[in-house]
Structures are given as C-alpha cells and as structure tokens.
Amino acid sequence: MTIGIVGGGAWGTALAQTMTGNDSDVRLWVREPEVIESINERHENAVYLPGVKLSEHVRATDDLAWVAEVSPVLVVTPAQHMRSVLSNMPGKGQALILCSKGIEAGSQKFLHHVAAETVSHSPIAVLSGPTFAHEVAQGLPTAVTLAAENMELAQELAAVIARPALRPYVSSDVVGAEIGGAVKNVLAIACGVVDGAGLGQNARAALIARGFAEMTRYGLARGAKAETLAGLSGLGDLVLTCSSTSSRNFSLGVALGRGGSADAIMADRKTVAEGAFTAPVLRESAEEAGVDMPVTQAVCALLDGADVGDVIDGLLNRPLREEGV
C-alpha cells in the first residue's frame, strides 16, 4: 500500500516514518530541495527532524501530483497555507486526512471547511491529539482522535493508519477535534508565559484548568461535543502542549514571559508556532460568538507587544466569579 503525505516539517516527517510501520510506501511532498535531498539520500530530515533515521520506504518529492495519485493523503501543511496547497492538488477524489491545527485567518473557517471548499470531491477527515513529532517518529505509544462526519469513513481510515504504537479513536465530531487542536496551541503560549515569568506550578495548573474552561465555552458555542473537548484532541493535547518545552507554542510563551518580542522570537525560528497565528483569529471568532476568552485575549495582547507584568495583573484582577464553564 502507498500513502501520501503533504508537508515535510517535523510532524509530516514523523507521520511518514510511522506509516511505513507495516511496510507501506510513503510519498512525502516537500517544498525545500535540501530537505528532499536529505530524506532521499541520507534517510533523515536534517532540517526539521534531525537525528531520526527514516525508512527507505519514505520518498520525498516536490511533485504534488505524484503524491496525490494515492489514497489516503495526510495533509500536514501549516494552517494558513492549507487553502493554497489544497487548491493545487489534482482532483482525484482521494481521501484527505487533515493533520494541521489552526483556524484560517480572514475567513475564521476551520480547516475541514477550507478543504471542503477547495477539494469538494474528496472525503475529509481530521486527525488530532497529543502528538510530539519526535516521539511519534521514534515509535513511542501515541493515541489520537480521527474524526469524520461519516463514521464509516472514519473507521475505514483508522484501519489504514493504525500502527502498533499509533492508536486512533474515531469520532464524528470534526468541529470538536479541530477546536481542541487550535485552542490548545494558544493556551500553550499562555502556559509558557507563566513558566518564563517564574509564576510557579500552581499558576500553570490553574491556567490549564481555566484554559480548558475557555476551550469548552468556545467549543460548545461552535457546536462541538463536550466529550470530544474532554478527550484526546482537547484535554489530552492541552495537557501535553502546556507542560513541555518540546512544544513550539510553549517555548514561544517562555520567551515572551521573559520579556522577548514576538516578532524577534519567531524570526529566529525555522518552525511555526501555530498558536501565534491562531490567537487573533480565535479572539475575533469568540467575540462574534459572544464567548468570553480572557486567556486568549491576554495572549493576543502579548503578541502585540504588551508588557508581561501588565497582562498578568489584568488577568489576576478580573472580577471574582463562580467556577464552572
């Protein structure tokens, strides 16, 4: 069997390596010539996933049509590039599994809506959950949510991508799976700020709890199911991303908490911290839905250059209220 993967960053490369677990061949679409050369000649993505030996079953290419000849295709491009990449995919009706996390700027659309508009002939599923790329690539146990509106499709695709160390749980709640993945990136920045500012473990635990309440309020308002938000793609991913420096979003928050400039921090990085792009879109979407998201608003303020101390004081001095969603 041959599986296609679009996107040669750390996560796309990790998925490519994992998909070879049953001797499947993987066609991996990559933009950068140096990454293609590194994967095909040295069996390593030295740019985005250094130190991980890749199977000879992984072949990288810049030919999107060659990748799109197979099914399914796992799409792992940054959220803000999803529309342009999908618009250039040949229309063969292949099943697409969206593995990116974010909300499209401007339109405020979830990625499965973007995909439905650009490749309406393809069945769409979403894969999300607590997935650090380097652990997945090393074959460490990982569980994910695989969501599709058609449960039969979700079950079929789960059977295709399941591996001994990759366990997909199926769901029909595509919106919930997407919201969990998008919102947790923003909250991870906030938790990184707590760490960088030296506010302690109590504060980080409180922020995770209140952030989950924020995620739940927004998710329910947008039609997600509470059990999805409390599952792998919501709470599970939130706990992982908010508690490890391996998270790009958390490490961005750490630098912000130490007084760094968002523009300067991100200019020095090869990889994308999706939460920085999702935060302002999420804030706008929440305001339109009438959902209070103070942590998200605080992250947006920090990304816009607000003083860390002022933003923290603003959160701590909010009016007292009952606990709960």
C-alpha positions as CSV (number, residue, x, y, z in Angstrom):
1,M,0.0,0.0,0.0
2,T,1.2,3.6,-0.7
3,I,0.2,6.6,1.4
4,G,0.7,10.2,0.5
5,I,1.8,12.9,2.9
6,V,1.8,16.6,2.1
7,G,4.2,18.6,4.2
8,G,7.8,17.8,5.2
9,G,8.1,19.5,8.5
10,A,8.7,17.6,11.7
11,W,5.1,16.4,12.1
12,G,4.7,15.4,8.4
13,T,8.1,13.5,8.5
14,A,7.1,11.8,11.8
15,L,3.9,10.6,10.2
16,A,5.7,9.4,7.1
17,Q,8.1,7.3,9.2
18,T,5.2,5.9,11.3
19,M,3.1,5.0,8.2
20,T,6.0,2.7,7.0
21,G,5.4,0.5,10.0
22,N,3.6,-2.2,8.0
23,D,5.9,-1.9,5.0
24,S,3.7,0.7,3.3
25,D,5.5,3.0,0.9
26,V,5.1,6.8,1.6
27,R,5.3,9.6,-0.9
28,L,6.2,12.8,1.0
29,W,5.6,16.2,-0.7
30,V,8.2,18.7,0.4
31,R,8.9,22.3,-0.7
32,E,12.6,22.6,0.2
33,P,15.2,21.0,-2.2
34,E,17.6,20.5,0.7
35,V,15.0,18.5,2.7
36,I,14.2,16.4,-0.3
37,E,17.9,15.6,-0.8
38,S,18.4,14.9,2.9
39,I,15.5,12.4,3.1
40,N,16.2,10.6,-0.2
41,E,19.9,10.4,0.1
42,R,20.6,10.2,3.8
43,H,17.2,9.0,5.1
44,E,17.0,11.8,7.6
45,N,15.1,15.2,7.7
46,A,18.2,17.0,9.0
47,V,16.3,20.4,8.8
48,Y,13.1,19.6,10.7
49,L,13.6,16.3,12.5
50,P,17.3,15.7,12.9
51,G,18.6,12.5,14.5
52,V,15.7,10.3,13.4
53,K,16.6,7.6,11.0
54,L,13.9,7.3,8.3
55,S,12.9,4.2,6.5
56,E,13.9,3.7,2.8
57,H,10.1,3.3,2.2
58,V,9.9,7.2,2.6
59,R,10.5,9.0,-0.7
60,A,10.4,12.8,-0.8
61,T,9.4,14.8,-3.8
62,D,8.3,18.3,-4.9
63,D,5.7,16.8,-7.3
64,L,2.3,17.2,-5.7
65,A,0.6,15.4,-8.4
66,W,2.7,12.2,-7.8
67,V,1.7,12.3,-4.1
68,A,-2.0,12.9,-4.9
69,E,-2.1,9.8,-7.0
70,V,-2.6,7.7,-3.9
71,S,-5.1,7.5,-1.1
72,P,-5.3,8.4,1.6
73,V,-3.3,11.6,1.7
74,L,-2.4,13.1,5.0
75,V,-2.2,16.9,4.8
76,V,0.3,18.4,7.3
77,T,0.9,21.9,5.9
78,P,0.7,25.0,8.3
79,A,-2.9,26.0,8.7
80,Q,-2.5,29.3,7.0
81,H,-1.2,27.6,3.9
82,M,-3.8,24.9,3.8
83,R,-6.1,26.6,1.2
84,S,-3.3,27.4,-1.3
85,V,-1.8,23.9,-1.1
86,L,-5.1,22.1,-1.5
87,S,-6.0,24.4,-4.4
88,N,-3.0,23.0,-6.3
89,M,-3.8,19.3,-5.6
90,P,-5.1,17.4,-8.6
91,G,-8.7,16.3,-8.2
92,K,-8.8,12.6,-8.0
93,G,-11.3,12.2,-5.1
94,Q,-8.6,10.8,-2.8
95,A,-9.5,10.7,0.9
96,L,-7.7,13.5,2.8
97,I,-6.8,13.4,6.5
98,L,-6.1,16.9,7.8
99,C,-3.3,16.8,10.4
100,S,-2.7,20.5,10.9
101,K,-4.1,22.6,13.8
102,G,-5.5,26.1,13.4
103,I,-8.2,28.4,12.1
104,E,-7.9,30.2,8.8
105,A,-7.2,33.9,9.2
106,G,-9.6,36.2,7.5
107,S,-12.4,33.7,6.9
108,Q,-12.3,32.3,10.5
109,K,-13.0,28.9,9.0
110,F,-12.0,25.6,10.4
111,L,-9.6,23.6,8.2
112,H,-12.2,21.0,7.2
113,H,-14.4,23.8,5.9
114,V,-11.4,25.1,3.9
115,A,-10.8,21.6,2.5
116,A,-14.5,21.2,1.6
117,E,-14.4,24.4,-0.4
118,T,-11.2,23.6,-2.3
119,V,-11.4,19.9,-2.9
120,S,-15.1,19.2,-2.6
121,H,-14.7,15.9,-4.4
122,S,-12.6,14.4,-1.6
123,P,-13.9,12.8,1.6
124,I,-12.4,14.7,4.5
125,A,-11.2,13.5,8.0
126,V,-9.3,15.3,10.8
127,L,-6.5,13.8,12.9
128,S,-5.7,15.5,16.2
129,G,-4.4,14.7,19.6
130,P,-1.3,14.8,21.9
131,T,1.5,14.1,19.3
132,F,5.0,15.4,19.8
133,A,6.6,14.6,16.4
134,H,9.9,13.2,17.8
135,E,8.1,10.7,20.0
136,V,5.8,9.5,17.2
137,A,8.8,9.2,14.9
138,Q,10.6,7.0,17.5
139,G,7.7,4.7,17.7
140,L,6.6,5.6,21.2
141,P,3.0,4.9,22.1
142,T,0.6,7.6,20.9
143,A,-3.2,7.8,20.8
144,V,-5.1,10.3,18.6
145,T,-8.6,11.3,17.5
146,L,-9.6,10.6,13.9
147,A,-12.8,12.5,13.2
148,A,-15.1,12.4,10.1
149,E,-18.7,13.3,9.7
150,N,-19.2,9.9,8.1
151,M,-18.3,7.4,10.8
152,E,-17.9,4.6,8.2
153,L,-15.2,6.7,6.6
154,A,-13.5,7.4,10.0
155,Q,-13.4,3.7,10.7
156,E,-12.0,2.8,7.3
157,L,-9.3,5.4,7.6
158,A,-8.5,4.4,11.2
159,A,-7.8,0.9,10.0
160,V,-5.5,2.2,7.3
161,I,-3.3,4.4,9.6
162,A,-3.4,2.4,12.8
163,R,0.0,1.0,13.8
164,P,1.2,-0.8,16.9
165,A,2.3,2.4,18.5
166,L,-0.3,4.7,16.9
167,R,-3.9,4.1,18.1
168,P,-6.7,6.2,16.5
169,Y,-10.0,6.6,18.3
170,V,-12.8,7.5,15.8
171,S,-15.3,10.3,16.2
172,S,-17.9,12.1,14.1
173,D,-17.3,15.4,15.9
174,V,-15.0,17.1,13.4
175,V,-15.6,20.6,14.8
176,G,-14.7,19.4,18.3
177,A,-11.5,17.8,17.1
178,E,-10.4,20.9,15.2
179,I,-11.3,23.3,18.1
180,G,-9.3,21.3,20.6
181,G,-6.2,21.3,18.4
182,A,-6.5,25.0,17.6
183,V,-7.3,26.4,21.0
184,K,-4.7,24.4,22.9
185,N,-1.9,26.0,20.9
186,V,-3.0,29.4,22.1
187,L,-3.3,28.2,25.7
188,A,0.2,26.6,25.5
189,I,1.7,30.0,24.7
190,A,0.0,31.3,27.9
191,C,1.4,28.4,30.0
192,G,4.8,29.1,28.6
193,V,4.5,32.7,29.7
194,V,3.7,31.5,33.2
195,D,6.9,29.5,33.1
196,G,9.0,32.2,31.6
197,A,7.8,34.8,34.1
198,G,8.6,32.5,37.0
199,L,5.0,32.4,38.3
200,G,5.2,28.8,39.6
201,Q,3.5,25.4,39.1
202,N,0.3,26.5,41.0
203,A,-0.3,29.2,38.4
204,R,0.4,26.9,35.5
205,A,-2.1,24.3,36.8
206,A,-4.7,27.0,37.4
207,L,-4.2,28.3,33.9
208,I,-4.6,24.9,32.3
209,A,-7.9,24.4,34.2
210,R,-9.2,27.9,33.3
211,G,-8.0,27.5,29.8
212,F,-9.9,24.2,29.4
213,A,-13.0,26.0,30.6
214,E,-12.3,28.6,27.9
215,M,-11.9,25.9,25.3
216,T,-15.1,24.3,26.4
217,R,-17.2,27.5,26.3
218,Y,-16.0,28.3,22.8
219,G,-16.3,24.7,21.6
220,L,-19.9,24.3,22.8
221,A,-20.8,27.6,21.3
222,R,-19.5,26.4,17.9
223,G,-21.3,23.1,18.0
224,A,-18.6,20.8,19.5
225,K,-19.4,17.9,21.8
226,A,-18.2,18.2,25.4
227,E,-16.9,14.6,25.4
228,T,-14.6,15.5,22.4
229,L,-13.2,18.5,24.2
230,A,-12.5,16.3,27.2
231,G,-10.8,13.7,25.0
232,L,-7.5,13.2,23.2
233,S,-7.9,16.1,20.8
234,G,-8.9,18.5,23.5
235,L,-7.8,18.0,27.1
236,G,-5.2,15.4,26.1
237,D,-3.4,17.7,23.7
238,L,-3.8,20.6,26.1
239,V,-2.1,18.8,28.9
240,L,0.8,17.7,26.7
241,T,1.4,21.1,25.0
242,C,1.1,23.1,28.1
243,S,3.7,21.2,30.1
244,S,6.7,20.7,27.9
245,T,9.4,22.8,26.3
246,S,9.2,20.4,23.4
247,S,6.1,22.4,22.4
248,R,6.9,25.2,20.0
249,N,4.0,27.2,21.4
250,F,5.0,26.7,25.0
251,S,8.6,27.7,24.2
252,L,7.4,30.8,22.4
253,G,5.4,31.6,25.6
254,V,8.5,31.1,27.7
255,A,10.4,33.6,25.7
256,L,7.5,36.1,25.9
257,G,7.3,35.6,29.6
258,R,11.0,36.6,29.8
259,G,10.3,39.9,28.1
260,G,11.1,38.9,24.5
261,S,9.4,40.4,21.4
262,A,7.1,38.1,19.5
263,D,8.4,39.3,16.1
264,A,12.0,38.8,17.1
265,I,11.4,35.4,18.6
266,M,9.5,34.0,15.6
267,A,12.0,35.5,13.1
268,D,14.7,33.3,14.6
269,R,12.7,30.0,14.1
270,K,12.5,27.6,11.3
271,T,9.3,26.0,12.6
272,V,5.9,27.5,13.0
273,A,4.2,28.2,16.4
274,E,0.6,27.9,15.1
275,G,-0.8,29.4,18.2
276,A,0.7,32.8,17.3
277,F,-1.4,32.9,14.1
278,T,-4.5,31.3,15.6
279,A,-4.8,33.6,18.7
280,P,-6.1,36.7,16.9
281,V,-8.4,34.7,14.7
282,L,-9.7,32.8,17.7
283,R,-10.3,36.1,19.6
284,E,-12.3,37.5,16.7
285,S,-14.3,34.3,16.4
286,A,-15.0,34.2,20.1
287,E,-16.1,37.8,20.2
288,E,-18.6,37.2,17.3
289,A,-19.9,34.2,19.2
290,G,-20.3,36.1,22.4
291,V,-17.8,33.8,24.2
292,D,-15.5,35.2,27.0
293,M,-11.9,34.1,26.4
294,P,-9.7,36.2,28.7
295,V,-6.6,33.9,28.4
296,T,-6.8,34.1,24.6
297,Q,-7.1,37.9,24.8
298,A,-4.1,38.1,27.1
299,V,-2.0,36.0,24.6
300,C,-3.1,38.4,21.8
301,A,-2.0,41.4,23.9
302,L,1.4,39.9,24.5
303,L,1.9,39.0,20.8
304,D,1.0,42.7,20.1
305,G,3.8,43.8,22.4
306,A,2.0,44.5,25.7
307,D,4.0,44.4,28.9
308,V,4.1,41.0,30.5
309,G,3.5,42.3,34.0
310,D,0.6,44.4,32.9
311,V,-1.1,41.5,31.2
312,I,-0.6,39.2,34.2
313,D,-2.0,41.9,36.5
314,G,-5.0,42.2,34.2
315,L,-5.8,38.6,34.5
316,L,-5.3,38.4,38.3
317,N,-7.6,41.4,38.9
318,R,-10.5,40.2,36.9
319,P,-13.8,40.3,38.9
320,L,-14.4,37.2,41.1
321,R,-16.9,34.7,39.7
322,E,-18.3,31.2,40.2
323,E,-16.2,28.4,39.0
324,G,-17.6,26.4,36.0
325,V,-18.0,26.7,32.3
